[in-house]
Protein backbone atom coordinates (compact mmCIF):
# COMPACT_ATOMS: atom_id res chain seq x y z
CA UNK A 1 0.00 0.00 0.00
CA UNK A 2 1.33 3.44 -0.94
CA UNK A 3 0.37 6.28 1.38
CA UNK A 4 0.64 10.02 1.29
CA UNK A 5 -0.38 10.57 -2.33
CA UNK A 6 -1.78 14.08 -2.67
CA UNK A 7 -5.36 14.17 -4.07
CA UNK A 8 -4.22 16.32 -7.00
CA UNK A 9 -1.53 13.76 -7.86
CA UNK A 10 -3.78 10.90 -8.89
CA UNK A 11 -1.67 7.86 -9.74
CA UNK A 12 -1.86 7.20 -13.47
CA UNK A 13 -1.88 3.61 -14.75
CA UNK A 14 -0.31 2.98 -18.17
CA UNK A 15 0.66 -0.15 -20.06
CA UNK A 16 4.19 -1.49 -19.87
CA UNK A 17 4.68 -1.06 -23.62
CA UNK A 18 3.54 2.58 -23.49
CA UNK A 19 5.75 3.28 -20.51
CA UNK A 20 8.73 1.84 -22.38
CA UNK A 21 8.07 4.15 -25.33
CA UNK A 22 6.96 7.33 -23.56
CA UNK A 23 8.41 7.12 -20.06
CA UNK A 24 6.92 8.75 -16.99
CA UNK A 25 3.31 9.78 -17.74
CA UNK A 26 3.92 13.06 -15.92
CA UNK A 27 7.21 14.23 -17.45
CA UNK A 28 8.41 11.64 -20.00
CA UNK A 29 11.61 10.72 -18.17
CA UNK A 30 12.70 7.12 -18.82
CA UNK A 31 14.39 6.31 -15.53
CA UNK A 32 12.86 5.41 -12.18
CA UNK A 33 12.58 2.64 -9.64
CA UNK A 34 10.01 0.13 -8.48
CA UNK A 35 8.46 0.87 -5.11
CA UNK A 36 6.15 -2.16 -5.04
CA UNK A 37 4.68 -4.82 -7.32
CA UNK A 38 1.81 -7.28 -7.32
CA UNK A 39 0.09 -9.50 -9.92
CA UNK A 40 0.88 -7.65 -13.12
CA UNK A 41 1.14 -4.21 -11.52
CA UNK A 42 4.24 -2.21 -10.67
CA UNK A 43 4.28 0.95 -8.60
CA UNK A 44 7.04 3.11 -10.12
CA UNK A 45 8.59 6.41 -9.04
CA UNK A 46 10.24 8.75 -11.54
CA UNK A 47 13.80 9.81 -10.70
CA UNK A 48 13.66 13.11 -12.56
CA UNK A 49 14.42 15.47 -9.65
CA UNK A 50 11.84 17.93 -10.97
CA UNK A 51 9.12 15.26 -11.00
CA UNK A 52 9.58 12.26 -8.67
CA UNK A 53 5.91 11.32 -9.07
CA UNK A 54 4.45 7.84 -8.86
CA UNK A 55 2.63 5.93 -11.55
CA UNK A 56 1.36 2.39 -12.13
CA UNK A 57 2.79 0.23 -14.87
CA UNK A 58 0.45 -2.57 -15.93
CA UNK A 59 1.52 -5.68 -17.81
CA UNK A 60 0.07 -5.47 -21.32
CA UNK A 61 -3.48 -6.81 -21.23
CA UNK A 62 -4.11 -5.86 -17.57
CA UNK A 63 -6.87 -3.25 -17.24
CA UNK A 64 -6.81 -2.29 -13.58
CA UNK A 65 -4.11 -2.03 -10.94
CA UNK A 66 -3.94 -4.77 -8.34
CA UNK A 67 -2.31 -2.24 -6.01
CA UNK A 68 -4.46 0.20 -4.13
CA UNK A 69 -3.46 3.76 -3.37
CA UNK A 70 -4.65 6.00 -0.59
CA UNK A 71 -5.41 9.69 -0.66
CA UNK A 72 -4.54 11.85 2.31
CA UNK A 73 -8.24 11.92 3.20
CA UNK A 74 -8.09 8.15 3.78
CA UNK A 75 -9.99 6.96 0.71
CA UNK A 76 -8.58 4.21 -1.51
CA UNK A 77 -8.65 3.59 -5.23
CA UNK A 78 -7.32 1.14 -7.82
CA UNK A 79 -6.09 3.05 -10.90
CA UNK A 80 -7.58 1.95 -14.22
CA UNK A 81 -5.52 1.62 -17.38
CA UNK A 82 -5.56 4.79 -19.45
CA UNK A 83 -3.93 6.09 -22.58
CA UNK A 84 -0.45 7.45 -21.93
CA UNK A 85 -0.78 11.25 -21.58
CA UNK A 86 2.46 11.78 -23.50
CA UNK A 87 1.90 9.29 -26.32
CA UNK A 88 2.91 11.89 -28.91
CA UNK A 89 6.36 12.42 -27.34
CA UNK A 90 9.11 9.77 -27.02
CA UNK A 91 10.66 9.33 -23.59
CA UNK A 92 13.99 10.98 -22.87
CA UNK A 93 17.12 10.21 -20.84
CA UNK A 94 19.89 12.42 -19.50
CA UNK A 95 21.04 14.86 -22.22
CA UNK A 96 24.36 14.07 -23.86
CA UNK A 97 26.17 17.13 -22.56
CA UNK A 98 29.95 17.64 -22.77
CA UNK A 99 32.15 20.22 -21.02
CA UNK A 100 32.87 23.36 -23.03
CA UNK A 101 36.57 22.93 -22.19
CA UNK A 102 36.69 19.42 -23.69
CA UNK A 103 36.69 15.93 -22.25
CA UNK A 104 33.73 14.29 -20.55
CA UNK A 105 31.89 14.80 -17.28
CA UNK A 106 33.27 12.27 -14.79
CA UNK A 107 32.05 12.25 -11.18
CA UNK A 108 34.49 9.92 -9.44
CA UNK A 109 33.74 8.32 -6.09
CA UNK A 110 35.82 9.56 -3.17
CA UNK A 111 37.76 6.30 -2.85
CA UNK A 112 38.88 3.32 -4.91
CA UNK A 113 36.79 0.16 -5.13
CA UNK A 114 37.47 -3.22 -6.75
CA UNK A 115 36.34 -4.30 -10.18
CA UNK A 116 36.90 -7.17 -12.62
CA UNK A 117 38.25 -4.84 -15.32
CA UNK A 118 41.82 -5.57 -16.50
CA UNK A 119 44.62 -3.13 -15.68
CA UNK A 120 44.51 -0.01 -17.86
CA UNK A 121 48.32 -0.04 -18.06
CA UNK A 122 49.41 -3.65 -18.61
CA UNK A 123 46.13 -5.45 -19.26
CA UNK A 124 46.53 -8.09 -16.54
CA UNK A 125 43.47 -9.46 -14.80
CA UNK A 126 45.51 -10.51 -11.76
CA UNK A 127 45.64 -7.76 -9.14
CA UNK A 128 48.62 -8.92 -7.09
CA UNK A 129 50.23 -11.86 -8.87
CA UNK A 130 48.48 -14.54 -6.82
CA UNK A 131 45.23 -14.73 -8.75
CA UNK A 132 42.98 -12.05 -7.27
CA UNK A 133 40.72 -11.06 -10.16
CA UNK A 134 39.27 -7.87 -8.62
CA UNK A 135 41.54 -4.92 -9.39
CA UNK A 136 41.76 -1.45 -7.86
CA UNK A 137 39.26 0.78 -9.64
CA UNK A 138 38.02 4.31 -10.04
CA UNK A 139 34.24 4.24 -10.23
CA UNK A 140 32.62 7.34 -11.68
CA UNK A 141 29.15 8.46 -12.62
CA UNK A 142 29.01 9.84 -16.15
CA UNK A 143 26.49 11.83 -18.13
CA UNK A 144 24.87 9.14 -20.28
CA UNK A 145 25.47 5.85 -22.08
CA UNK A 146 27.04 7.50 -25.12
CA UNK A 147 29.43 9.44 -22.89
CA UNK A 148 30.38 6.22 -21.11
CA UNK A 149 31.36 4.56 -24.38
CA UNK A 150 33.38 7.60 -25.44
CA UNK A 151 35.32 7.53 -22.16
CA UNK A 152 35.97 3.81 -22.48
CA UNK A 153 37.29 4.41 -25.99
CA UNK A 154 39.61 7.15 -24.66
CA UNK A 155 41.01 4.88 -21.96
CA UNK A 156 41.23 1.74 -24.09
CA UNK A 157 41.81 -1.48 -22.17
CA UNK A 158 41.10 -1.39 -18.48
CA UNK A 159 37.84 0.55 -18.65
CA UNK A 160 34.25 -0.57 -18.95
CA UNK A 161 30.78 1.01 -18.85
CA UNK A 162 28.24 -0.15 -16.28
CA UNK A 163 24.56 0.64 -16.76
CA UNK A 164 21.07 -0.72 -17.16
CA UNK A 165 18.86 0.46 -19.97
CA UNK A 166 16.04 0.86 -17.43
CA UNK A 167 18.12 3.38 -15.45
CA UNK A 168 19.86 5.67 -17.94
CA UNK A 169 20.51 8.29 -15.27
CA UNK A 170 22.78 5.88 -13.39
CA UNK A 171 25.59 5.23 -15.83
CA UNK A 172 29.10 4.48 -14.59
CA UNK A 173 32.56 4.03 -16.02
CA UNK A 174 35.10 1.91 -14.14
CA UNK A 175 38.85 2.18 -14.74
CA UNK A 176 41.07 -0.43 -13.07
CA UNK A 177 44.72 -1.09 -12.27
CA UNK A 178 46.73 -3.91 -10.75
CA UNK A 179 48.71 -3.29 -7.58
CA UNK A 180 51.89 -2.68 -9.56
CA UNK A 181 50.20 0.12 -11.50
CA UNK A 182 48.16 1.53 -8.66
CA UNK A 183 50.36 4.69 -8.72
CA UNK A 184 49.21 5.31 -12.30
CA UNK A 185 45.60 5.00 -11.27
CA UNK A 186 46.25 7.34 -8.35
CA UNK A 187 47.89 9.79 -10.77
CA UNK A 188 44.76 9.75 -12.92
CA UNK A 189 42.52 10.20 -9.91
CA UNK A 190 44.57 13.10 -8.56
CA UNK A 191 44.46 14.85 -11.94
CA UNK A 192 40.68 14.95 -12.12
CA UNK A 193 39.40 18.50 -11.82
CA UNK A 194 35.87 19.89 -11.85
CA UNK A 195 34.44 16.39 -12.41
CA UNK A 196 35.94 16.20 -15.91
CA UNK A 197 38.22 13.62 -17.52
CA UNK A 198 40.30 14.29 -20.64
CA UNK A 199 42.51 12.28 -22.97
CA UNK A 200 45.49 14.35 -21.75
CA UNK A 201 44.91 13.24 -18.15
CA UNK A 202 44.61 9.62 -19.23
CA UNK A 203 47.81 9.74 -21.28
CA UNK A 204 49.75 11.44 -18.47
CA UNK A 205 48.60 8.73 -16.06
CA UNK A 206 49.65 5.99 -18.49
CA UNK A 207 53.09 7.54 -18.96
CA UNK A 208 53.64 8.23 -15.26
CA UNK A 209 56.63 6.49 -13.72
CA UNK A 210 57.00 7.00 -9.94
CA UNK A 211 60.49 7.57 -8.69
Secondary structure, 3 states (H helix, E strand, C coil): CEEEECCCCCCEEEEHHHHHHHCCCCCCECCEEEEEEECCEEEEEECCCCCCCEEEEECCCCCECCCCEEECCCCEECCEECCCCCCCCCCECCCCCCCCCCCEEEEECCCCEEECCCCCCCCCCCCCCCCCCCEEEEEEEECCHHHHHHHHHHHCCCEEEECCCCCCCCEEEEEEECHHHHHHHHHHHHHCECCEECHHHHHHHHHCCCC
